[in-house]
């Protein structure tokens, strides 16, 4: 009679760390600002991420994707439906600019500061892989593997152009037309709805046109312009064991962001690309289990990407 396999308690380390960090933030903001909303907000997000990562860790390798999808929907739907549609906060990047100019310490401002400016210093671009409400829909489309490679040239600058146009529009409305933020108003709701409809429409159209679910993330989304600088110093990155790597290329083929993962590992480096969204697709597909994650100090700048020939 075979003995039962023991549960690997080490797999709970990452979800426990994630939950712990968010609950610390939740308690600190709750006490400092004397508002229980922050306890609920960050406590919920941390718990949702912890549950998603825990489910991911507990499932067999081929089914782990569902753990990440669970986290995407738990966090993404909360951000879009509760904070956006119900609380009527403009969670778009323009909303962040408006609230920051107004001096409102709103949910949108906190979200951008934590998830997209400070967060990448620890969790890299994990927001994009585990929590984004745009990606939670795009990841359901049929083109999970981009077989053509990343487009280059002017495509690389589209998201920076998008960021500049968004900021320029906000500054024009703010300084030129004396636009004022109306918290939890229909105006904020309409801005959120309009922005998301445009994002989803462009994202879905690009996915089908380029046969790449993450095309919107690579070329159009303005958020990486904020994330890429702090993510260079991210403590959490994909790491590997060169002695186990067979150089089969499976990780490179499965990476939704077209990163040449194997070259980092075989050269003894962690994955230093600022395009990494910590989706763990490369980890799950690695048969010899040469890939893992690690907390360490290094500087990510070397971009090893596969481009379309």
N, C-alpha and C positions, 0 to 999 in steps of 0.2 A: 504493500500500500504506500503510495507516494505521500510524502509530507507536504503540508500546505506551505505555499510560498509566503514568506514573511513580508509584511508591508514595508515599503521603503520610506521610512519617516523623513529621510533626507530630501525627498521630493516636496515636502511641505515647507522647506526653508524659504524659497522664493515667495510663495503666496503669503507666508507669515510676515516676511520683511515688508512686502507691499502693503498689507493691511496695517501693519504697525506704523509705517511712515505716515499713511493717510490719517490714521486715528490720532496720531500726535498732532498733526496739522489741525485736525478737527477740534481737538480740545484746546489747543493754544489760541486759535481764532475765536472760538466760543467764549473763552475767558477774557481775552484781550478786547474783543468788540462787544461783549455782553449780548450776543445774539445767538440763540439756539439753532438758527438756520445753518450756521457753519458746522455745527456738530453733526447735524443730519446730512448735509450736503457731502462733506468730505468723508464722513463715516460710511455713508451709502456707497460712494464711489470706491473707496478702499475695500469695502466688503465685497462689492460686485467684482472687482478685479481679482481679489483673493479667491473668491469662489470659482471664477473662470479659470484662473491659473491652476487652482487645485484640481478641478475637473480635468483640465488638460494633462496634468501630471499623472492622474489616476487612470486615464484611459489608455488602451493599447495604442501603439504608435500611429497606426493607420487611421485611428478615429480621434486623435487628439485635436484635430481641426475644430471639433465641436466645442471644445473648451474655450478656444479663442472666439468662436462665433458667439458663444453664450455671453462672454464678457463684452463683446462689441454691442450686442443688443441691450444688455442690462445698463451699460453706461451710455451708449449712444442714444437710446430711446429716452433715457432720463433727461439727458441734455436737451434733446430736440423737443420732446413732448412736454415734459414737466417744466423745465426752466424756460423753454422757448414758447411753446403754444399756450400753456396754462398760465405761467408767470409773466408771459409777454416780455421776455428779455431778448434783445437782438444779439444772438450768439454768433452772428457773422463777424468777420474781422472788422468790418466797418463799425459794428456796434462797439467793439473793443476800443476803436479809435475815438468814437463819440463819447463813450463813458469816461475814458481817460482824460479827454479834453475838458469834460464837465466836472471832473473831480469826484465822480460817483464811484464808490468802491462796490460796484455791482457784481453780480455773479459772473457776468461776461469778463470783467476785468480780472477777477480772481482766477477764473478758468484759464485765461491766456497766460497770466503770470505763472501759475503753478504748472499747467500741463504743457505749455509751449515755450516758455522762457526758462524757468528754473528747473522744471521736471526733467528735461533732456540731459541736464548735468548728471542725473542719477540714472534715469531709465531710458536714456537714448531717445529714439523716436518711437518708443513703445505706444504712445498715443495713437499714431497712425495705424499700427497693427492691431491694437486691442480695443480702442474706444471710439474711433471716429464714426460719426453718424452718417457721413457720406460714404465712407468705405464699407460700412456694414451692409449697404445696398449693393455697391459695386462688386463686392466680393462674392455675391450670389450669382453674378453673370457667368456665362460658360467659358470665358477665356482666362483660366487660372494660370496657365503656362504661356508665357510670351515666347514663341519660338523664333521670332524674327530679330530680336535684339532691340535695344533702345535707339530711338531716333536722335540724331545730333544736329549741330548747327544752330539755327535760329530757334529750334524747339527748346533748347536749354534755357532760353531767356524769357519764355512766355510767362512763367510763374512770377518772375521778377517784375515783368511788365504789369501783370495782374496786381501785384502788391502795390506798385507805384500808382496805378490808376485808382485803386481803392483808396489809398491814402490821399491822393490828389482830389478825388471826389469829396471826401470827408472835409478836407481843408477848404475846398471851394464853398461847400454848403455852410461850413462853420463860420469862416471869415467873410465870405462874399455875400451870403444870403442870410446871415445871422440865424442859422438853424439852431434850434434848442432841443435838447433831448427831453422827451416826455416819457418818464419811466412808466413801465407797465401799461403802455397805451396801445391803441390800435395801430398807430404809426410804426411802433417798434415791431409789432406782430406782422404787419404787412412787409416790412423790410426783411424780416426773418424768412417769411414765406416766399417772397420774391427771390431772395438770394438762394435759398435752397432749391427752388424749382429750377433756376438757371444752372446751379451746380449739378443737380441730378441729370438734367437734360444733356448738358455738355459731357458729363462723365459717362453716361450710357452711350451716347453717340460716338464718343472717342473709343470706348471699349469695343464696340462692334466694328468701327472703321479700321482700327489698328489691331484688332483681335488681342486685346490686352486689357484686362479688368482694371489694372492700376495706371492706365495711361493718364487719367486726370491727375493722379497724385504726382506723376513724374513731370508733367508739362504745364499744367494749368493752376493747380492748387497753390495759393499764396502762403500757406502755413509753413512749408519747409524753409522759406526765406527767414523765418524767425527761429526755427528749430536747428538749422544746420550748424550755426555757430556754437551754441552750447553743447550740441551732441558730439562735437569733436572731443570734448573732455569727458564724455559720458563714462561713468564707472561701470555700468552694465553693458557688456558687448558679447557678441558671439565669439567663442574661443574654440580651440581644437587641440587635438593630439596628432602631430604630424606623423608619428610612428604608426598610427592606426590607419591613416588615410591611404586609400588605394588609388587615388587620383581618377576615380571613375567618372567624375563630372556631374553626378546626379544632383548635388547641391547647387551647382551653377545653373542647371537646367530648370530647377524648381523655384529658384529665387524670383519672386514677382517683381523685384526692383532691378533685375539684370546685373546683380553683383557677381563678380568672379570670386566666390567664396573660397574655393579650393586653393587659389593662389595665395591668399592671406595665410591659410592654415599651413600649407607646405613651406612657406617662408618663415614659419614660427611666430607670426603675428596674430593678434585678434583681428576681427573684421573691422577695419578702420573707416570704411565708407560711411559718409554721412547720409547715404541713401538707405541704409539699413533701417527697417521698421520693426525689427525684433518679432517677426511673425512666426519664427521657428520652423518655417517650411523646410529649410535646409537641414535642421537638426532632425526632423521627423523622417526625412527621406534617406538619411545616412545609415546604410546597413551596418558598416563596421563600428558605428557609434563613435565616430571620431570628432563629433561636434558637440559642444555644450555651451553654457554661458558662464561668465565669470565676472567678479567685481575686481577691478584693478585700475591703476592710473596709467594712462597713455594718451597720445594725441592723435586723433583721427583726422587725417587730411588726404591720405593716399586713396584715390578713387580708382578702383579696378572694376570697370564696368564693361559689359558686352554691348557693342553698338551694331546696328544694322549695317551690313556691307553694301 
